[in-house]
Amino acid sequence: MAGPSHSAPACLQTCMNQCSGHGECVVGFCKCHDGWYGTDCARKIAGAPMEPSLLESRPWLRQHVGLPLEAQPQLPSTPRKRPLIYIYDLPPAYNARMLQYRVYGPACVWRKYGPDNHTLTQDSNGYGVEPYFWEALSQSQYRTFNPEEADFFYVPLFISCWMHPIYAVADYPWWHGPSQLRVHHASNMMLEVQQWLQKTHPWWDRRGGRDHVWLTPHDEGACWAPRVITDNSIILTHWGRLDANHTSNTGYRADNYSKSLRNAWQKVDWRWNWKGGRCYHPDKDLVIPSWKPPLHFKASPLMGALPLERDVLFYFKGEVGRTRQKWYSRGIRQKLYKLSIKKQWRKRYTIMIGDRNDLPPGYSEWLARSKYCLVAPGDGYSGRMEDAILHGCVPVIIMDQVHAVFETILDVDQFAVHITEAQMAQLPTILLSIPDDKWQLMQRRITRIWHR
């Protein structure tokens, strides 16, 4: 193993926790210094002396490196707060190596280093939540290095990084044979990880995986994930789809999980991995917010911007399905857009629905000017609930049998409006029938929960 280097690189690469200051980052992989080990080099061999970290010679690391309590030279004498979470050190093929296949800057990370090692936060990659969540958890006071005392086990694999943009750009790696169906690879990778956990460690079998936590942030969440995982483990997802006999809703062929596939490497149809399972179990899983960097809501009064007059009744700017298949967004965005044009909703009610060809620029400013904002599916999940909440705009949720963010732990109807897909044509009537004092009450309630 290489010893500490005190030379200042021209531009650092991105690694988990920047190797805790005790390793060198080599294209996403941490090469730990002597005596240090783990995916993020946070662990020290017992009895070895604690030498200084690179934080002393590389001050630009301090913004990103945080050692958990377990890694401190002296543990606190007071009892640890629970829950305690153990993070598996998986083989790098399932996470760190993915960063080696990035083909452009924002891919697969929530931050990167720019000139003079200045940190650049990514605002164009929602899948950066995978390394973001792992990095935050690795520095948490709740992290434990002792699996025997852990309440939960986190499985840090990069399924979305694998999909975007590695596959269809790079021709390797792949799981169980080359194919153009990305979810086929990702599902097999999850199954392979689960089998590795069961074979290598005793903790999966101890509770049948019920204390294991997986993050599935891709468009259709865990709909295509293996049932041995989704039936048992805790799933953190953006897509709270509830219906049992589900089929793929994506407009992107490479993610259509309803498509059959067999090949020389996998003679049994891969759909048996997930067939008969559910995308989301509200009794154990959680719909979590998607990645939204601070600049995304720069005009929000909740972030300290000057409040704007809420002079727009309803707002949605985004993909409206002009060139998409009819099942994209379940047809919701397309129908609302066509209704708004045909019925002249913008002129009559200040209901603004469209894409960049229809509506003026300034997304954050328009959200901050709107009373109600649309929450509807895209290829699967869409981060519009977060956009609305973070701008103090009351969400209008139109997606039958789908839970929105935190819907199992927050009373969403206290600060949002649910409209069924069958009621879309009555959107203006429904919104205009809500008394202004009720809208104000919902907005005040948003100020109590937006920070979540």
HUKA-V306036 format. One record per pair of residues at least 12 apart in sequence whose ideal C-beta (glycine too) atoms are under 7 Angstrom apart, sorted by sequence separation. I is the first residue (numbers start at 0). GAP is how many residues later the second one is. D is the distance in Angstrom with one decimal. If there is no record, write none. Layout:
i:I gap:GAP d:D
i:I gap:GAP d:D
This chain:
i:12 gap:12 d:5.0
i:109 gap:12 d:5.5
i:175 gap:12 d:4.5
i:320 gap:12 d:5.4
i:11 gap:13 d:6.3
i:14 gap:13 d:6.0
i:18 gap:13 d:6.8
i:22 gap:13 d:6.2
i:34 gap:13 d:4.3
i:108 gap:13 d:6.2
i:174 gap:13 d:4.0
i:221 gap:13 d:4.9
i:319 gap:13 d:5.0
i:320 gap:13 d:3.9
i:339 gap:13 d:4.3
i:374 gap:13 d:6.4
i:12 gap:14 d:6.0
i:13 gap:14 d:6.7
i:14 gap:14 d:7.0
i:15 gap:14 d:6.8
i:21 gap:14 d:4.3
i:174 gap:14 d:4.7
i:318 gap:14 d:6.6
i:319 gap:14 d:6.3
i:372 gap:14 d:6.6
i:12 gap:15 d:6.8
i:14 gap:15 d:5.1
i:166 gap:15 d:4.9
i:213 gap:15 d:6.1
i:221 gap:15 d:5.5
i:372 gap:15 d:3.8
i:105 gap:16 d:4.5
i:220 gap:16 d:4.0
i:336 gap:16 d:5.4
i:136 gap:17 d:6.0
i:174 gap:17 d:6.6
i:220 gap:17 d:6.2
i:319 gap:17 d:4.0
i:335 gap:17 d:5.5
i:336 gap:17 d:6.5
i:22 gap:18 d:3.6
i:105 gap:18 d:4.9
i:106 gap:18 d:6.4
i:109 gap:18 d:3.4
i:166 gap:18 d:6.5
i:220 gap:18 d:3.1
i:222 gap:18 d:6.6
i:4 gap:19 d:6.3
i:21 gap:19 d:4.5
i:105 gap:19 d:4.3
i:107 gap:19 d:6.5
i:108 gap:19 d:5.5
i:162 gap:19 d:4.6
i:213 gap:19 d:5.5
i:215 gap:19 d:5.8
i:219 gap:19 d:5.7
i:384 gap:19 d:5.0
i:385 gap:19 d:6.6
i:396 gap:19 d:5.6
i:19 gap:20 d:5.3
i:107 gap:20 d:6.9
i:208 gap:20 d:6.9
i:212 gap:20 d:6.8
i:220 gap:20 d:6.9
i:366 gap:20 d:6.0
i:372 gap:20 d:4.1
i:374 gap:20 d:4.7
i:384 gap:20 d:4.9
i:396 gap:20 d:7.0
i:399 gap:20 d:5.9
i:18 gap:21 d:6.1
i:19 gap:21 d:4.8
i:109 gap:21 d:6.0
i:211 gap:21 d:4.4
i:212 gap:21 d:4.7
i:213 gap:21 d:5.7
i:214 gap:21 d:4.7
i:215 gap:21 d:5.0
i:216 gap:21 d:5.6
i:371 gap:21 d:6.6
i:374 gap:21 d:6.5
i:393 gap:21 d:6.8
i:394 gap:21 d:4.2
i:395 gap:21 d:4.8
i:396 gap:21 d:5.1
i:397 gap:21 d:5.1
i:399 gap:21 d:5.1
i:1 gap:22 d:6.1
i:18 gap:22 d:4.4
i:19 gap:22 d:4.4
i:108 gap:22 d:5.6
i:109 gap:22 d:4.0
i:133 gap:22 d:4.6
i:209 gap:22 d:5.6
i:211 gap:22 d:6.9
i:370 gap:22 d:6.9
i:371 gap:22 d:5.1
i:372 gap:22 d:6.0
i:373 gap:22 d:5.6
i:374 gap:22 d:4.5
i:375 gap:22 d:5.0
i:376 gap:22 d:5.2
i:393 gap:22 d:6.4
i:15 gap:23 d:6.0
i:16 gap:23 d:4.0
i:49 gap:23 d:5.0
i:107 gap:23 d:6.9
i:161 gap:23 d:6.6
i:162 gap:23 d:6.0
i:208 gap:23 d:4.2
i:209 gap:23 d:6.8
i:212 gap:23 d:6.5
i:222 gap:23 d:5.9
i:367 gap:23 d:5.1
i:369 gap:23 d:5.0
i:370 gap:23 d:6.4
i:372 gap:23 d:6.7
i:374 gap:23 d:7.0
i:375 gap:23 d:5.8
i:393 gap:23 d:6.5
i:395 gap:23 d:6.1
i:397 gap:23 d:6.2
i:15 gap:24 d:4.5
i:161 gap:24 d:5.8
i:207 gap:24 d:5.4
i:208 gap:24 d:4.8
i:366 gap:24 d:3.9
i:371 gap:24 d:4.9
i:373 gap:24 d:6.8
i:16 gap:25 d:6.7
i:41 gap:25 d:6.2
i:376 gap:25 d:7.0
i:41 gap:26 d:6.7
i:366 gap:26 d:5.4
i:397 gap:26 d:6.5
i:158 gap:27 d:4.5
i:161 gap:27 d:6.6
i:363 gap:27 d:6.9
i:414 gap:27 d:4.7
i:42 gap:28 d:6.8
i:129 gap:28 d:5.1
i:219 gap:28 d:6.5
i:1 gap:29 d:5.9
i:3 gap:29 d:5.4
i:41 gap:29 d:4.8
i:219 gap:29 d:6.7
i:374 gap:29 d:6.2
i:0 gap:30 d:7.0
i:2 gap:30 d:6.0
i:129 gap:30 d:5.8
i:158 gap:30 d:6.5
i:219 gap:30 d:6.1
i:414 gap:30 d:4.1
i:0 gap:31 d:5.9
i:1 gap:31 d:6.6
i:2 gap:31 d:5.9
i:21 gap:31 d:5.5
i:129 gap:31 d:5.8
i:158 gap:31 d:6.5
i:218 gap:31 d:5.9
i:413 gap:31 d:5.3
i:414 gap:31 d:5.0
i:0 gap:32 d:6.2
i:20 gap:32 d:3.2
i:156 gap:32 d:6.9
i:193 gap:32 d:6.7
i:0 gap:33 d:4.9
i:20 gap:33 d:4.4
i:126 gap:33 d:3.9
i:156 gap:33 d:7.0
i:223 gap:33 d:3.6
i:245 gap:33 d:5.9
i:20 gap:34 d:4.7
i:126 gap:34 d:6.2
i:193 gap:34 d:5.9
i:222 gap:34 d:6.0
i:243 gap:34 d:6.0
i:319 gap:34 d:6.2
i:414 gap:34 d:6.8
i:189 gap:35 d:5.6
i:190 gap:35 d:4.5
i:193 gap:35 d:5.6
i:219 gap:35 d:6.9
i:319 gap:35 d:5.3
i:156 gap:36 d:5.5
i:189 gap:36 d:5.6
i:218 gap:36 d:6.1
i:312 gap:36 d:5.3
i:318 gap:36 d:6.4
i:126 gap:37 d:5.7
i:186 gap:37 d:5.1
i:219 gap:37 d:6.6
i:312 gap:37 d:4.7
i:313 gap:37 d:4.3
i:314 gap:37 d:5.0
i:315 gap:37 d:4.9
i:316 gap:37 d:6.4
i:317 gap:37 d:6.4
i:154 gap:38 d:6.4
i:186 gap:38 d:6.2
i:240 gap:38 d:4.1
i:241 gap:38 d:6.4
i:311 gap:38 d:5.1
i:312 gap:38 d:5.5
i:313 gap:38 d:6.9
i:316 gap:38 d:6.8
i:186 gap:39 d:6.0
i:189 gap:39 d:6.0
i:240 gap:39 d:5.7
i:310 gap:39 d:6.9
i:409 gap:39 d:6.1
i:20 gap:40 d:5.8
i:238 gap:40 d:6.2
i:239 gap:40 d:4.9
i:311 gap:40 d:5.9
i:182 gap:41 d:4.5
i:238 gap:41 d:6.8
i:316 gap:42 d:4.8
i:17 gap:43 d:5.2
i:236 gap:43 d:6.0
i:332 gap:43 d:5.7
i:20 gap:44 d:4.9
i:331 gap:44 d:4.6
i:19 gap:45 d:5.9
i:234 gap:45 d:6.8
i:331 gap:45 d:6.5
i:371 gap:45 d:6.9
i:393 gap:45 d:6.2
i:17 gap:46 d:4.9
i:226 gap:46 d:7.0
i:230 gap:46 d:6.2
i:316 gap:46 d:6.1
i:405 gap:46 d:6.5
i:16 gap:47 d:7.0
i:17 gap:47 d:5.0
i:19 gap:47 d:5.9
i:225 gap:47 d:4.3
i:226 gap:47 d:5.8
i:229 gap:47 d:5.2
i:239 gap:47 d:4.0
i:328 gap:47 d:6.0
i:329 gap:47 d:5.8
i:16 gap:48 d:6.0
i:225 gap:48 d:6.1
i:229 gap:48 d:6.8
i:236 gap:48 d:6.3
i:328 gap:48 d:5.0
i:393 gap:48 d:4.9
i:224 gap:49 d:6.1
i:226 gap:49 d:6.9
i:237 gap:49 d:6.5
i:316 gap:49 d:6.8
i:328 gap:49 d:5.8
i:393 gap:49 d:6.0
i:3 gap:50 d:6.4
i:7 gap:50 d:6.5
i:38 gap:50 d:4.9
i:86 gap:50 d:6.3
i:107 gap:50 d:6.7
i:152 gap:50 d:5.9
i:223 gap:50 d:5.2
i:226 gap:50 d:4.1
i:233 gap:50 d:5.6
i:234 gap:50 d:4.2
i:235 gap:50 d:5.6
i:236 gap:50 d:6.0
i:237 gap:50 d:6.8
i:5 gap:51 d:4.3
i:19 gap:51 d:7.0
i:37 gap:51 d:5.5
i:86 gap:51 d:6.1
i:233 gap:51 d:6.3
i:314 gap:51 d:5.6
i:327 gap:51 d:6.8
i:391 gap:51 d:5.9
i:84 gap:52 d:6.5
i:235 gap:52 d:5.1
i:237 gap:52 d:5.2
i:314 gap:52 d:6.4
i:107 gap:53 d:3.8
i:311 gap:54 d:6.8
i:391 gap:54 d:5.6
i:162 gap:55 d:6.0
i:314 gap:55 d:3.8
i:62 gap:56 d:5.9
i:86 gap:56 d:6.4
i:146 gap:56 d:5.7
i:222 gap:56 d:4.0
i:313 gap:56 d:6.8
i:38 gap:57 d:6.5
i:59 gap:57 d:4.2
i:84 gap:57 d:5.2
i:106 gap:57 d:7.0
i:154 gap:57 d:6.0
i:158 gap:57 d:6.6
i:159 gap:57 d:5.2
i:221 gap:57 d:5.7
i:311 gap:57 d:5.1
i:315 gap:57 d:6.8
i:388 gap:57 d:5.9
i:83 gap:58 d:5.9
i:84 gap:58 d:5.7
i:85 gap:58 d:5.5
i:106 gap:58 d:5.1
i:152 gap:58 d:5.9
i:154 gap:58 d:6.8
i:159 gap:58 d:4.6
i:220 gap:58 d:5.5
i:221 gap:58 d:6.8
i:310 gap:58 d:5.9
i:311 gap:58 d:4.2
i:312 gap:58 d:5.7
i:313 gap:58 d:4.6
i:314 gap:58 d:5.3
i:315 gap:58 d:3.8
i:82 gap:59 d:6.1
i:84 gap:59 d:6.6
i:151 gap:59 d:5.3
i:152 gap:59 d:4.7
i:153 gap:59 d:5.0
i:154 gap:59 d:5.2
i:158 gap:59 d:6.3
i:220 gap:59 d:6.5
i:309 gap:59 d:6.1
i:311 gap:59 d:6.8
i:312 gap:59 d:6.4
i:318 gap:59 d:6.4
i:371 gap:59 d:5.8
i:80 gap:60 d:6.5
i:83 gap:60 d:4.2
i:97 gap:60 d:4.4
i:150 gap:60 d:6.7
i:152 gap:60 d:6.8
i:307 gap:60 d:4.9
i:308 gap:60 d:6.7
i:309 gap:60 d:6.5
i:389 gap:60 d:6.1
i:80 gap:61 d:6.7
i:85 gap:61 d:4.6
i:94 gap:61 d:5.5
i:151 gap:61 d:5.5
i:307 gap:61 d:4.8
i:309 gap:61 d:4.8
i:388 gap:61 d:5.2
i:94 gap:62 d:5.5
i:102 gap:62 d:5.6
i:28 gap:63 d:5.8
i:93 gap:63 d:4.3
i:94 gap:63 d:4.8
i:97 gap:63 d:4.4
i:304 gap:63 d:6.8
i:85 gap:64 d:3.8
i:93 gap:64 d:6.9
i:97 gap:64 d:5.9
i:299 gap:64 d:6.7
i:83 gap:65 d:5.7
i:84 gap:65 d:6.3
i:87 gap:65 d:6.5
i:100 gap:65 d:4.5
i:298 gap:65 d:3.9
i:83 gap:66 d:5.2
i:84 gap:66 d:6.9
i:87 gap:66 d:6.9
i:89 gap:66 d:6.4
i:102 gap:66 d:5.1
i:297 gap:66 d:5.3
i:298 gap:66 d:4.5
i:331 gap:66 d:5.6
i:28 gap:67 d:4.6
i:83 gap:67 d:5.3
i:84 gap:67 d:4.8
i:85 gap:67 d:5.1
i:86 gap:67 d:4.8
i:87 gap:67 d:5.7
i:89 gap:67 d:6.2
i:296 gap:67 d:5.7
i:300 gap:67 d:6.5
i:331 gap:67 d:6.9
i:27 gap:68 d:5.1
i:28 gap:68 d:6.8
i:82 gap:68 d:3.8
i:87 gap:68 d:6.6
i:97 gap:68 d:6.6
i:295 gap:68 d:6.9
i:299 gap:68 d:5.6
i:370 gap:68 d:6.2
i:27 gap:69 d:6.9
i:81 gap:69 d:5.9
i:82 gap:69 d:5.7
i:84 gap:69 d:5.7
i:86 gap:69 d:6.0
i:100 gap:69 d:5.1
i:298 gap:69 d:4.6
i:67 gap:70 d:6.8
i:27 gap:71 d:2.5
i:67 gap:71 d:5.9
i:26 gap:72 d:6.6
i:27 gap:72 d:5.2
i:67 gap:72 d:6.1
i:68 gap:72 d:5.3
i:181 gap:72 d:4.6
i:182 gap:72 d:5.4
i:26 gap:73 d:4.6
i:65 gap:73 d:3.5
i:67 gap:73 d:6.6
i:69 gap:73 d:6.1
i:180 gap:73 d:6.1
i:181 gap:73 d:5.7
i:250 gap:73 d:4.5
i:69 gap:74 d:5.9
i:179 gap:74 d:5.7
i:182 gap:74 d:4.6
i:250 gap:74 d:5.0
i:67 gap:75 d:4.1
i:69 gap:75 d:4.6
i:183 gap:77 d:5.3
i:250 gap:77 d:3.8
i:350 gap:77 d:6.3
i:180 gap:78 d:6.0
i:248 gap:78 d:6.1
i:348 gap:79 d:4.8
i:92 gap:80 d:6.8
i:180 gap:80 d:5.4
i:248 gap:81 d:6.3
i:132 gap:82 d:5.9
i:178 gap:82 d:5.9
i:187 gap:82 d:6.6
i:190 gap:82 d:6.0
i:313 gap:82 d:6.9
i:186 gap:83 d:6.3
i:344 gap:83 d:6.1
i:178 gap:84 d:6.3
i:13 gap:85 d:6.6
i:129 gap:85 d:6.3
i:338 gap:85 d:6.8
i:167 gap:86 d:6.4
i:176 gap:86 d:4.4
i:183 gap:86 d:4.9
i:186 gap:86 d:4.9
i:338 gap:86 d:6.1
i:129 gap:87 d:6.3
i:176 gap:87 d:6.3
i:186 gap:87 d:6.5
i:128 gap:88 d:5.1
i:176 gap:88 d:3.1
i:301 gap:88 d:6.5
i:335 gap:88 d:5.9
i:175 gap:89 d:4.8
i:176 gap:89 d:5.8
i:331 gap:89 d:6.2
i:334 gap:89 d:5.7
i:126 gap:90 d:6.1
i:175 gap:90 d:4.4
i:299 gap:90 d:5.8
i:301 gap:90 d:5.5
i:291 gap:91 d:6.6
i:299 gap:91 d:4.6
i:300 gap:91 d:5.9
i:329 gap:91 d:6.9
i:299 gap:92 d:6.5
i:289 gap:93 d:4.0
i:296 gap:93 d:4.3
i:291 gap:94 d:5.2
i:296 gap:94 d:5.7
i:13 gap:95 d:4.9
i:93 gap:95 d:6.6
i:41 gap:96 d:6.7
i:289 gap:96 d:5.9
i:13 gap:97 d:6.7
i:288 gap:97 d:5.0
i:13 gap:98 d:5.2
i:39 gap:98 d:5.4
i:291 gap:98 d:6.4
i:13 gap:99 d:7.0
i:93 gap:99 d:5.7
i:11 gap:101 d:4.4
i:10 gap:102 d:5.5
i:42 gap:102 d:6.0
i:89 gap:103 d:6.5
i:10 gap:104 d:6.8
i:11 gap:105 d:5.5
i:10 gap:106 d:6.5
i:87 gap:109 d:6.9
i:15 gap:115 d:6.5
i:286 gap:116 d:5.2
i:288 gap:116 d:5.3
i:286 gap:117 d:6.7
i:287 gap:117 d:6.7
i:313 gap:117 d:6.2
i:15 gap:118 d:6.2
i:16 gap:118 d:5.5
i:286 gap:118 d:5.2
i:312 gap:118 d:6.1
i:15 gap:119 d:5.7
i:286 gap:119 d:6.5
i:286 gap:120 d:6.3
i:16 gap:121 d:5.0
i:281 gap:121 d:6.2
i:15 gap:122 d:6.5
i:16 gap:122 d:6.4
i:285 gap:122 d:6.7
i:279 gap:123 d:6.8
i:254 gap:124 d:6.9
i:281 gap:126 d:5.0
i:251 gap:127 d:5.9
i:248 gap:128 d:6.8
i:250 gap:128 d:5.5
i:249 gap:129 d:4.3
i:249 gap:130 d:6.3
i:248 gap:131 d:6.2
i:238 gap:141 d:4.9
i:238 gap:142 d:4.0
i:237 gap:143 d:3.9
i:301 gap:145 d:6.9
i:301 gap:148 d:5.4
i:242 gap:158 d:4.8
i:131 gap:159 d:6.2
i:220 gap:159 d:6.4
i:241 gap:159 d:4.5
i:218 gap:160 d:4.2
i:219 gap:160 d:3.7
i:220 gap:160 d:6.4
i:240 gap:160 d:6.9
i:241 gap:160 d:6.5
i:128 gap:161 d:6.4
i:218 gap:161 d:3.7
i:240 gap:161 d:5.3
i:241 gap:161 d:6.5
i:128 gap:162 d:4.2
i:218 gap:162 d:6.4
i:239 gap:162 d:5.5
i:127 gap:163 d:5.1
i:239 gap:163 d:3.1
i:125 gap:164 d:5.2
i:239 gap:164 d:6.8
i:125 gap:165 d:5.1
i:239 gap:167 d:6.5
i:122 gap:170 d:4.6
i:121 gap:171 d:6.8
i:120 gap:172 d:4.8
i:122 gap:172 d:5.5
i:122 gap:173 d:6.0
i:109 gap:181 d:6.1
i:125 gap:257 d:6.4
